[in-house]
């Protein structure tokens, strides 16, 4: 089921876009900036990027049992 990775790949692409063009000279600088991006990111874009009908249908199906 390779499709199961698509939501997180889309979220990761969103995060990479936020870091685009920035240069980090240390791993700690990258970690600090990534933390800033994640703290600033609201639930709305994450839900939008990671919501797929097949996932929602599977969750609904699983919840009905």
ROBAFI-57186 format. One record per atom (N, C-alpha, C): atom name; x, y, z. Coordinates in steps of 0.1 Angstrom, whole numbers, plus 2048, in hexadecimal, padded with zeros to 3 digits. Layout:
N
('CA', (X, Y, Z))
...
This chain:
65
('N', (808, 7F4, 800))
('CA', (800, 800, 800))
('C', (809, 80D, 800))
('N', (80F, 810, 7F5))
('CA', (817, 81C, 7F5))
('C', (80F, 829, 7F6))
('N', (802, 828, 7F3))
('CA', (7FA, 834, 7F4))
('C', (7F9, 839, 802))
('N', (7FC, 831, 80C))
('CA', (7FA, 835, 81A))
('C', (804, 840, 81E))
('N', (810, 840, 816))
('CA', (81A, 84A, 819))
('C', (817, 858, 813))
('N', (80E, 859, 80A))
('CA', (80B, 865, 803))
('C', (808, 871, 80C))
('N', (7FF, 86F, 816))
('CA', (7FC, 87B, 81F))
('C', (809, 881, 826))
('N', (811, 878, 82B))
('CA', (81D, 87E, 832))
('C', (827, 884, 828))
('N', (827, 87E, 81C))
('CA', (830, 884, 812))
('C', (82B, 892, 80E))
('N', (81E, 894, 80E))
('CA', (819, 8A1, 80B))
('C', (81C, 8AB, 816))
('N', (81B, 8A6, 822))
('CA', (81E, 8AF, 82E))
('C', (82D, 8B2, 82E))
('N', (835, 8A9, 82B))
('CA', (843, 8AB, 82A))
('C', (847, 8B5, 81F))
('N', (840, 8B4, 814))
('CA', (842, 8BE, 809))
('C', (83F, 8CC, 80D))
('N', (834, 8CD, 814))
('CA', (82F, 8DA, 81A))
('C', (83A, 8E0, 823))
('N', (83F, 8D7, 82C))
('CA', (84A, 8DC, 835))
('C', (856, 8E0, 82D))
('N', (85A, 8D8, 824))
('CA', (866, 8DC, 81C))
('C', (864, 8E9, 815))
('N', (858, 8EC, 810))
('CA', (856, 8F9, 80A))
('C', (858, 904, 813))
('N', (855, 902, 820))
('CA', (857, 90D, 82A))
('C', (865, 90F, 82C))
('N', (86E, 905, 82A))
('CA', (87C, 907, 82C))
('C', (884, 90A, 820))
('N', (87D, 90B, 814))
('CA', (883, 90D, 807))
('C', (88C, 91A, 807))
('N', (898, 918, 802))
('CA', (8A1, 924, 801))
('C', (8A9, 927, 80D))
('N', (8A6, 921, 818))
('CA', (8AD, 924, 824))
('C', (8BA, 91B, 825))
('N', (8C4, 920, 82B))
('CA', (8D1, 919, 82C))
('C', (8D3, 917, 83B))
('N', (8D6, 90B, 83F))
('CA', (8D9, 908, 84D))
('C', (8E7, 903, 84F))
('N', (8EF, 909, 857))
('CA', (8FD, 905, 859))
('C', (8FF, 8FB, 863))
('N', (8F4, 8F8, 86C))
('CA', (8F5, 8EE, 876))
('C', (8E8, 8E6, 876))
('N', (8E8, 8DA, 87A))
('CA', (8DC, 8D2, 87C))
('C', (8D3, 8D9, 886))
('N', (8D8, 8DF, 890))
('CA', (8D0, 8E5, 89A))
('C', (8C8, 8F1, 894))
('N', (8CE, 8F8, 88B))
('CA', (8C7, 903, 884))
('C', (8BB, 8FE, 87C))
('N', (8BD, 8F3, 876))
('CA', (8B2, 8EC, 86E))
('C', (8A7, 8E8, 878))
('N', (8AB, 8E1, 883))
('CA', (8A1, 8DD, 88D))
('C', (899, 8E8, 892))
('N', (8A0, 8F3, 896))
('CA', (899, 8FF, 89B))
('C', (88F, 905, 891))
('N', (894, 906, 885))
('CA', (88B, 90B, 87A))
('C', (87F, 902, 878))
('N', (882, 8F5, 877))
('CA', (877, 8EB, 875))
('C', (86D, 8EC, 881))
('N', (871, 8EE, 88D))
('CA', (868, 8EF, 898))
('C', (860, 8FC, 896))
('N', (866, 907, 892))
('CA', (85E, 913, 88F))
('C', (853, 911, 885))
('N', (857, 90A, 87A))
('CA', (84D, 907, 870))
('C', (841, 8FF, 875))
('N', (845, 8F4, 87D))
('CA', (83A, 8EB, 882))
('C', (832, 8F3, 88C))
('N', (838, 8FB, 894))
('CA', (830, 902, 89E))
('C', (826, 90C, 898))
('N', (82A, 912, 88C))
('CA', (822, 91C, 885))
('C', (817, 915, 87D))
('N', (819, 909, 879))
('CA', (810, 902, 870))
('C', (803, 8FE, 878))
('N', (7F8, 902, 873))
('CA', (7EB, 8FE, 879))
('C', (7E7, 8F0, 874))
('N', (7DC, 8EC, 87B))
('CA', (7D7, 8DF, 877))
('C', (7D0, 8DF, 869))
('N', (7CB, 8EA, 865))
('CA', (7C4, 8EB, 859))
('C', (7CC, 8E6, 84C))
('N', (7D8, 8EC, 84A))
('CA', (7E0, 8E7, 83F))
('C', (7E4, 8D8, 840))
('N', (7E7, 8D4, 84C))
('CA', (7EA, 8C6, 84E))
('C', (7DF, 8BD, 84A))
('N', (7D3, 8C0, 84F))
('CA', (7C7, 8B8, 84B))
('C', (7C4, 8B9, 83C))
('N', (7C6, 8C5, 836))
('CA', (7C4, 8C6, 828))
('C', (7CE, 8BE, 820))
('N', (7DA, 8BE, 824))
('CA', (7E4, 8B6, 81D))
('C', (7E3, 8A7, 81F))
('N', (7DF, 8A3, 82A))
('CA', (7DF, 895, 82D))
('C', (7D1, 88E, 82C))
('N', (7C7, 895, 828))
('CA', (7BA, 88F, 827))
('C', (7B8, 889, 819))
('N', (7B5, 87D, 819))
('CA', (7B2, 876, 80C))
('C', (7A5, 86E, 80E))
('N', (79D, 86E, 804))
('CA', (790, 867, 806))
('C', (792, 858, 80A))
('N', (79C, 851, 804))
('CA', (79E, 843, 807))
('C', (7A2, 841, 816))
('N', (7A9, 84B, 81C))
('CA', (7AD, 84A, 82A))
('C', (7A0, 84D, 832))
('N', (799, 857, 82F))
('CA', (78C, 85A, 836))
('C', (783, 84E, 836))
('N', (781, 848, 82A))
('CA', (778, 83D, 828))
('C', (77D, 831, 831))
('N', (78A, 82F, 831))
('CA', (78F, 824, 839))
('C', (78D, 826, 847))
('N', (78F, 832, 84C))
('CA', (78C, 835, 85A))
('C', (77E, 834, 85E))
('N', (775, 838, 855))
('CA', (767, 837, 857))
('C', (763, 828, 857))
('N', (768, 821, 84E))
('CA', (766, 812, 84E))
('C', (76A, 80B, 85A))
('N', (776, 80F, 85F))
('CA', (77C, 809, 86B))
('C', (774, 80D, 877))
('N', (76F, 819, 878))
('CA', (768, 81E, 883))
('C', (75A, 817, 884))
('N', (755, 812, 879))
('CA', (747, 80C, 879))
('C', (747, 7FE, 87F))
('N', (753, 7F9, 882))
('CA', (753, 7EB, 888))
('C', (754, 7EC, 896))
